[in-house]
Amino acid sequence: MKRCKRCIELFLYCWLLIISLTSCIYDDYSGCPPTDGRRLVRINVDWRLFDKEVPTGMTVMVFPWSGGAPHTVLTNEITHADFSLEPGKYRVLVFNQSTTEFGTLEFQGMDSYETARAVVLHTTSRWYSRGDDEQIGVEPEWLASDKLDEFDVSGDYSEATLTPRNVLSHIQVNVKVPGIGNLYSARGSLTGISEGFLLGQGKPLHSKVTYLLESWTKTIDKNDATLGTLKTSFKCFGLPETAHLDAENNKLSFSALLIDKKKQVDYQFAVGDKFKEDENSSELGYFASLHVDVELPEPLPDVKPSEGSSGGFDVTIKDWGKPEDIDMEL
């Protein structure tokens, strides 16, 4: 009787072992025979074109051509993802990390290939007064994505390769400042920047946000010590698509606090038609790399340095006094 019982236990153990070794585990269907008419599908992902960071995971989404909920794999394996799909046409999206791992982005409309998008989160400011319906965007983390508009699943096994690349743009702002010696600190803003990126369409959103320009570097002209240039840059989703360039699409505001730490002068430039693409844009690994150049219309006013101060440029943002506004259009 004991020998019979041991035989039964051994048989059950072997049977469970065989089942565990031949079953599909989690979302990896490799090596599994098709069931219920489904086909094995592997989506390979090649990250060579994304040089900003090494992803620690990825999201792969396969959307039925006829509509319906997408098949999604979240995985730390960044070379491929396996699916078991019914024969037919599909669309495919891939991007680094998962939708919940970004601290600066929100993913919306992810149930549809046409509406899937990444949108920057909004922030507030103690010094910047927003207009009606205006939002201030935060600088996004690196996001790489690729898409496949049509993928046919047929036969017992189908395979495709996607190559994600960075979808963020880079914008640099250069402000030429005559009378640079009278400048104590600077801050600014740039409106009309795209709020996000349509993953399935591969282009920036039409909705817009404003970016605050709070950190600047200063260089002095080697031939004129009274002339300097302030530079700042930020990552974003670039400029929305537009049928024609319009200066009013983007407003650059620039505020200068003078070395008396009391007098503030504000300038505004309409720059929607002044953006230029960097010469080495394709080598920088951005969706677009742009710069815009402006010059103050007149030297900063001469003022006496505040008591106990020798003047000098301070890159930090402080609470400033009442501004004096000067609106300019280039």
C-alpha positions as CSV (number, residue, x, y, z in Angstrom):
1,M,0.0,0.0,0.0
2,K,2.8,2.4,0.9
3,R,4.7,1.6,-2.3
4,C,1.5,2.3,-4.3
5,K,1.0,5.6,-2.5
6,R,4.6,6.6,-3.3
7,C,4.1,5.8,-7.0
8,I,1.0,8.0,-7.2
9,E,2.8,10.9,-5.5
10,L,5.8,10.5,-7.9
11,F,3.4,10.4,-10.9
12,L,1.6,13.6,-9.7
13,Y,5.0,15.4,-9.2
14,C,6.2,14.5,-12.6
15,W,3.0,15.5,-14.2
16,L,3.1,19.0,-12.5
17,L,6.7,19.4,-13.5
18,I,5.9,18.7,-17.2
19,I,3.0,21.2,-17.1
20,S,5.2,23.9,-15.6
21,L,8.0,23.4,-18.1
22,T,5.7,23.5,-21.1
23,S,3.3,26.3,-20.1
24,C,3.5,29.9,-21.1
25,I,4.6,32.1,-18.3
26,Y,3.4,35.7,-17.8
27,D,3.5,37.5,-21.1
28,D,6.2,35.6,-22.8
29,Y,4.7,33.2,-25.4
30,S,7.9,32.1,-27.0
31,G,8.1,28.4,-27.4
32,C,4.4,27.9,-26.9
33,P,2.3,26.3,-29.5
34,P,-0.6,28.4,-30.9
35,T,-4.0,27.8,-29.2
36,D,-7.5,28.7,-30.2
37,G,-6.4,29.9,-33.6
38,R,-4.0,32.4,-32.2
39,R,-0.5,33.0,-33.7
40,L,2.8,33.6,-32.0
41,V,4.1,37.2,-32.5
42,R,7.4,38.7,-31.4
43,I,8.1,42.4,-31.4
44,N,11.8,43.1,-31.4
45,V,13.0,46.5,-30.1
46,D,16.3,48.0,-31.1
47,W,17.4,51.0,-28.9
48,R,20.5,52.0,-31.0
49,L,18.9,55.4,-32.0
50,F,18.2,56.4,-28.4
51,D,21.4,57.5,-26.9
52,K,20.1,59.7,-24.0
53,E,19.8,56.8,-21.4
54,V,19.6,53.1,-21.2
55,P,16.0,52.0,-20.5
56,T,15.3,49.8,-17.6
57,G,12.1,48.6,-19.0
58,M,9.6,49.2,-21.8
59,T,5.9,49.2,-22.8
60,V,4.8,47.5,-26.0
61,M,1.2,48.0,-27.1
62,V,-0.4,46.1,-30.0
63,F,-3.7,47.6,-31.2
64,P,-6.2,45.6,-33.3
65,W,-6.8,47.3,-36.6
66,S,-10.6,47.1,-36.2
67,G,-10.5,48.7,-32.8
68,G,-10.8,47.3,-29.3
69,A,-8.6,47.2,-26.3
70,P,-4.8,47.0,-27.0
71,H,-2.7,44.0,-26.0
72,T,0.0,45.4,-23.7
73,V,3.3,44.0,-22.3
74,L,5.2,45.8,-19.6
75,T,8.6,44.2,-19.3
76,N,12.2,44.8,-18.0
77,E,13.3,42.8,-21.0
78,I,14.1,45.6,-23.4
79,T,15.0,43.5,-26.5
80,H,11.7,42.0,-27.3
81,A,8.1,41.3,-26.3
82,D,6.0,38.2,-27.2
83,F,2.3,38.0,-27.9
84,S,-0.3,35.4,-28.8
85,L,-2.7,37.1,-31.3
86,E,-5.5,36.2,-33.6
87,P,-4.7,36.5,-37.3
88,G,-5.3,40.0,-38.7
89,K,-3.9,43.5,-39.0
90,Y,-2.5,45.5,-36.0
91,R,-0.8,48.7,-35.1
92,V,2.2,48.7,-32.7
93,L,3.6,51.3,-30.2
94,V,6.6,51.0,-28.0
95,F,8.2,53.4,-25.5
96,N,10.7,53.3,-22.7
97,Q,9.5,52.5,-19.1
98,S,5.9,52.3,-18.1
99,T,3.2,55.0,-18.0
100,T,3.5,55.2,-14.2
101,E,7.3,55.5,-13.9
102,F,7.5,59.1,-15.2
103,G,7.3,61.9,-12.7
104,T,6.9,64.7,-15.2
105,L,4.5,63.1,-17.8
106,E,0.9,61.9,-17.9
107,F,-0.2,59.4,-20.5
108,Q,-3.7,59.9,-21.9
109,G,-5.9,58.2,-24.4
110,M,-3.9,55.0,-24.3
111,D,-6.8,52.9,-25.2
112,S,-6.6,54.1,-28.9
113,Y,-3.6,54.2,-31.3
114,E,-4.8,57.5,-32.7
115,T,-5.2,59.3,-29.3
116,A,-2.3,57.8,-27.3
117,R,-0.2,60.7,-26.1
118,A,2.3,61.8,-23.5
119,V,1.5,65.2,-21.8
120,V,3.7,67.3,-19.6
121,L,2.5,68.0,-16.1
122,H,1.7,71.6,-15.1
123,T,3.2,73.7,-12.4
124,T,2.7,77.1,-10.7
125,S,5.0,80.1,-10.1
126,R,5.2,82.7,-7.4
127,W,6.4,85.4,-9.9
128,Y,4.8,84.6,-13.2
129,S,1.2,85.7,-13.8
130,R,-0.6,83.3,-16.1
131,G,-3.2,84.5,-18.6
132,D,-6.6,83.0,-19.0
133,D,-6.4,79.2,-19.7
134,E,-2.5,79.5,-19.8
135,Q,-0.6,76.6,-18.2
136,I,3.0,76.4,-17.2
137,G,4.7,73.1,-18.3
138,V,7.5,71.2,-16.5
139,E,10.5,70.0,-18.3
140,P,9.9,66.4,-19.3
141,E,12.0,63.3,-18.7
142,W,13.6,61.5,-21.6
143,L,10.9,59.7,-23.7
144,A,11.7,57.5,-26.7
145,S,9.1,55.9,-28.9
146,D,8.5,54.2,-32.2
147,K,5.3,53.0,-34.0
148,L,4.2,50.6,-36.7
149,D,1.1,51.8,-38.6
150,E,0.4,48.4,-40.1
151,F,1.5,44.9,-39.0
152,D,0.0,41.7,-40.5
153,V,-0.2,38.6,-38.3
154,S,-0.5,35.5,-40.4
155,G,1.0,32.0,-40.4
156,D,2.2,30.3,-37.3
157,Y,4.7,33.0,-36.4
158,S,5.1,36.8,-37.1
159,E,7.9,39.2,-36.2
160,A,8.6,42.9,-36.5
161,T,11.3,45.2,-35.3
162,L,10.9,48.8,-33.9
163,T,13.6,51.3,-33.3
164,P,12.6,53.9,-30.7
165,R,14.2,57.3,-30.8
166,N,14.0,60.4,-28.6
167,V,10.8,62.4,-29.2
168,L,11.8,65.5,-27.1
169,S,13.0,68.7,-28.7
170,H,15.6,71.2,-27.5
171,I,15.1,74.9,-27.5
172,Q,17.8,77.5,-26.7
173,V,17.1,81.2,-26.2
174,N,19.8,83.8,-26.7
175,V,19.3,87.4,-25.5
176,K,21.9,90.0,-26.5
177,V,22.1,92.6,-23.7
178,P,23.8,96.0,-24.2
179,G,24.7,97.6,-20.9
180,I,25.2,94.1,-19.4
181,G,27.2,95.6,-16.5
182,N,23.9,97.0,-15.1
183,L,22.3,93.6,-14.9
184,Y,21.9,91.9,-11.5
185,S,19.5,89.1,-12.4
186,A,17.2,87.9,-15.2
187,R,14.2,85.7,-15.8
188,G,11.8,85.1,-18.6
189,S,9.1,82.9,-20.2
190,L,8.3,81.5,-23.6
191,T,4.8,80.7,-24.7
192,G,3.3,78.5,-27.4
193,I,5.3,75.3,-26.7
194,S,3.6,72.0,-27.4
195,E,2.1,70.4,-24.4
196,G,2.8,66.8,-25.4
197,F,3.4,64.2,-28.1
198,L,1.0,62.0,-30.1
199,L,2.7,58.6,-30.0
200,G,0.6,57.0,-32.7
201,Q,1.0,59.9,-35.1
202,G,4.6,60.8,-34.3
203,K,4.1,64.5,-33.8
204,P,3.7,67.2,-31.2
205,L,0.3,68.1,-29.8
206,H,-1.5,71.3,-30.9
207,S,-2.3,72.2,-27.2
208,K,0.3,74.6,-25.8
209,V,2.1,75.4,-22.5
210,T,4.4,78.1,-21.3
211,Y,8.0,77.4,-20.1
212,L,9.7,79.6,-17.5
213,L,13.3,80.7,-18.2
214,E,14.8,80.9,-14.7
215,S,18.4,79.8,-15.2
216,W,20.8,81.8,-17.5
217,T,24.5,81.8,-18.3
218,K,26.3,85.0,-19.3
219,T,29.1,85.7,-21.8
220,I,30.8,89.1,-22.5
221,D,31.6,90.2,-26.0
222,K,35.4,90.0,-26.4
223,N,35.4,93.3,-28.3
224,D,32.9,95.2,-26.2
225,A,32.8,94.8,-22.4
226,T,29.5,96.6,-22.2
227,L,27.8,94.0,-24.5
228,G,26.8,90.5,-23.2
229,T,24.7,87.6,-24.2
230,L,22.4,85.6,-21.8
231,K,21.6,82.0,-22.8
232,T,19.2,79.4,-21.5
233,S,17.8,76.1,-22.9
234,F,15.2,73.5,-22.0
235,K,13.8,70.2,-23.2
236,C,10.2,70.1,-24.4
237,F,8.0,68.6,-27.1
238,G,8.8,71.4,-29.5
239,L,6.5,73.6,-31.5
240,P,3.0,72.5,-32.6
241,E,2.5,72.0,-36.4
242,T,1.3,75.0,-38.1
243,A,0.3,75.9,-41.7
244,H,2.4,79.0,-41.6
245,L,4.8,80.8,-39.3
246,D,3.3,83.6,-37.3
247,A,5.3,85.9,-34.9
248,E,2.3,85.9,-32.5
249,N,2.4,82.1,-32.0
250,N,5.2,82.5,-29.5
251,K,5.9,85.3,-27.1
252,L,9.3,85.6,-25.4
253,S,9.2,87.7,-22.2
254,F,12.4,88.9,-20.6
255,S,12.8,90.7,-17.3
256,A,16.0,92.4,-16.0
257,L,16.6,93.3,-12.4
258,L,19.3,96.0,-12.3
259,I,22.3,96.1,-9.9
260,D,20.5,98.5,-7.6
261,K,18.2,95.5,-6.9
262,K,15.2,97.8,-7.2
263,K,14.6,98.8,-10.8
264,Q,13.2,96.1,-13.1
265,V,12.8,96.5,-16.9
266,D,10.5,94.1,-18.8
267,Y,10.6,93.3,-22.5
268,Q,8.4,91.2,-24.7
269,F,9.2,89.8,-28.2
270,A,7.0,88.1,-30.7
271,V,9.2,85.3,-31.9
272,G,6.9,82.7,-33.6
273,D,8.7,83.3,-36.9
274,K,12.2,83.6,-35.5
275,F,13.0,80.0,-34.6
276,K,16.0,78.5,-36.5
277,E,17.0,74.9,-36.6
278,D,20.5,74.1,-35.3
279,E,23.0,73.1,-38.0
280,N,23.9,69.9,-36.3
281,S,20.3,69.1,-35.2
282,S,20.3,65.6,-36.7
283,E,23.5,64.7,-34.7
284,L,22.1,65.9,-31.3
285,G,19.5,63.1,-31.0
286,Y,16.5,65.4,-30.6
287,F,13.2,65.4,-32.5
288,A,14.1,69.0,-33.3
289,S,16.9,71.3,-32.0
290,L,16.0,75.0,-32.3
291,H,17.3,78.4,-31.2
292,V,15.8,81.9,-31.1
293,D,17.9,85.1,-30.9
294,V,16.7,88.5,-29.7
295,E,18.5,91.7,-28.7
296,L,17.3,94.4,-26.3
297,P,16.4,97.5,-28.2
298,E,18.5,99.8,-25.9
299,P,21.2,99.5,-23.2
300,L,20.1,98.7,-19.7
301,P,19.7,101.9,-17.7
302,D,22.7,103.1,-15.7
303,V,22.0,102.7,-11.9
304,K,24.1,102.8,-8.8
305,P,24.8,99.4,-7.3
306,S,22.8,98.7,-4.1
307,E,24.6,99.6,-0.9
308,G,27.0,97.0,0.2
309,S,27.0,95.4,-3.3
310,S,29.7,95.6,-6.0
311,G,27.1,94.6,-8.7
312,G,27.6,91.4,-10.7
313,F,25.2,88.9,-12.3
314,D,23.1,86.6,-10.1
315,V,21.5,83.7,-11.8
316,T,19.1,82.9,-8.9
317,I,15.5,84.0,-9.0
318,K,14.3,86.3,-6.2
319,D,11.2,88.3,-5.4
320,W,11.5,91.5,-7.4
321,G,9.9,94.9,-7.2
322,K,7.4,96.6,-9.5
323,P,8.4,96.2,-13.1
324,E,8.7,98.8,-15.8
325,D,7.2,97.3,-19.0
326,I,8.7,97.7,-22.5
327,D,6.8,95.6,-25.2
328,M,8.8,95.0,-28.4
329,E,8.1,93.2,-31.6
330,L,11.1,92.2,-33.7
